[in-house]
Amino acid sequence: MTDERLVFRCGGCGGVNRVEAARLDHGPTCGRCKAPLDVSGAPVDLDDAGLTRLVAASPAPVLVDFWAPWCGPCRMMAPVLDRVARARAGRLLVAKVNTDVHQATAGALGVSGIPAFALYRGGRVVAQRSGAMSLPDLEAWLRSAGA
């Protein structure tokens, strides 16, 4: 569908941008700061404040991975999340929050083990899950949560 509008976060200013699918090959830029938009869908690393801004502004669902560099299962999930993020580019935004450095959101959500995942829609959490998952399990969880 050529009139489908996809959502991408600007890496420069953090703004959320809607881009017509037909214009993806035309080098879309941020409406706020005019920086080129990364339309690959690759997960973005955010702090608590950046995550709060993203989930408040995004018309698309936002999947958040709470992780830490020392966590083996977290490292195992990285390529799975990257694959899901790129496959759903523009329809799902994927963010990563390092809980060793940024603990406020994870604490507010009651995250007690990592990796942990939260799915936001309309600025609020609609589903949470912890533990590593296979690609099919992650995709099934996202579908069951409406993403």
C-alpha positions in Angstrom: 0.0 0.0 0.0 1.7 3.2 -1.2 -0.2 5.6 1.1 0.8 3.7 4.3 2.4 6.0 6.8 5.3 4.6 8.7 6.9 5.9 11.9 10.6 6.6 12.5 12.5 8.2 15.3 15.1 10.8 14.4 18.5 9.9 15.8 19.5 13.6 15.8 16.7 15.2 17.8 14.6 12.3 19.0 11.5 13.5 17.1 8.9 11.0 15.9 8.3 11.3 12.1 5.6 9.8 9.9 6.8 8.9 6.5 4.7 7.7 3.5 5.9 4.2 2.5 6.2 5.4 -1.1 8.8 8.0 0.0 11.2 5.7 1.8 13.5 5.5 -1.2 13.7 9.3 -1.4 15.9 9.9 1.6 13.3 11.2 4.1 14.4 13.8 6.7 13.2 14.8 10.1 10.4 17.3 10.1 11.9 19.0 13.1 15.7 19.1 12.6 16.0 18.1 8.9 18.5 15.4 9.7 18.3 12.2 7.5 16.1 9.6 9.0 17.3 6.0 9.6 14.5 4.0 8.1 16.2 0.6 8.7 14.2 0.1 11.9 17.3 -0.9 13.9 16.8 -0.8 17.7 17.8 2.5 19.4 19.5 2.9 22.7 17.7 5.3 25.0 17.9 6.6 28.5 14.8 6.8 30.7 13.9 10.4 29.6 14.3 9.5 25.9 12.1 6.5 26.4 9.4 8.5 28.1 9.4 11.1 25.2 9.3 8.3 22.6 6.4 6.4 24.0 4.4 9.6 24.6 4.9 10.8 21.0 4.8 7.5 19.0 1.6 6.6 17.1 3.2 3.2 16.5 3.7 0.5 19.2 7.1 0.7 21.0 8.8 -2.5 22.2 11.4 -1.9 24.9 14.2 -4.3 25.8 15.5 -3.8 29.3 19.0 -5.3 29.3 22.6 -5.1 30.6 25.9 -5.7 28.9 27.0 -8.5 31.3 23.7 -10.4 30.8 24.2 -13.5 28.5 20.5 -14.0 27.7 20.3 -10.2 26.9 23.2 -10.6 24.4 21.4 -13.6 22.9 18.3 -11.5 22.4 20.1 -8.7 20.6 20.0 -10.3 17.1 16.4 -11.5 17.6 15.3 -8.0 18.5 17.3 -6.5 15.6 15.6 -8.9 13.2 12.1 -8.1 14.5 12.8 -4.4 14.5 14.0 -4.4 10.9 11.2 -6.6 9.7 8.6 -4.3 11.2 10.4 -1.0 10.5 8.0 1.9 10.6 5.2 -0.2 12.2 7.0 -1.0 15.4 9.7 1.0 17.1 12.2 -1.0 19.2 14.2 0.7 22.0 16.9 -0.7 24.3 17.4 0.6 27.8 20.6 -0.4 29.6 19.4 -1.1 33.2 23.0 -0.8 34.6 22.9 2.9 33.7 19.2 3.8 33.4 17.1 2.2 36.2 14.1 4.5 36.7 11.7 3.0 34.1 12.6 -0.6 34.8 12.1 0.1 38.5 8.7 1.8 37.9 7.6 -1.3 35.9 8.7 -3.7 38.5 11.4 -5.3 36.4 13.2 -7.8 38.6 15.1 -9.8 36.0 16.5 -9.2 32.6 16.1 -9.4 29.7 12.6 -7.9 30.2 10.3 -6.5 27.6 7.5 -3.9 27.7 5.2 -3.1 24.8 3.8 0.4 24.8 0.8 1.6 22.7 -0.8 5.0 23.1 1.8 6.0 25.7 1.0 3.2 28.1 2.3 -0.3 28.8 0.0 -2.9 27.2 2.1 -6.0 27.8 5.2 -7.1 29.7 7.3 -10.2 29.7 10.7 -11.3 31.0 13.2 -13.8 29.9 14.9 -14.7 26.6 12.6 -15.8 23.8 13.2 -17.4 20.4 12.2 -15.3 17.3 8.9 -17.3 16.8 8.1 -16.8 20.5 8.8 -13.1 20.4 6.7 -12.7 17.3 3.8 -14.7 18.8 4.0 -12.6 22.0 3.9 -9.4 19.9 0.9 -10.6 17.9 -1.0 -11.6 21.1 -0.4 -8.2 22.5 -1.7 -6.5 19.3 1.5 -5.3 17.8 
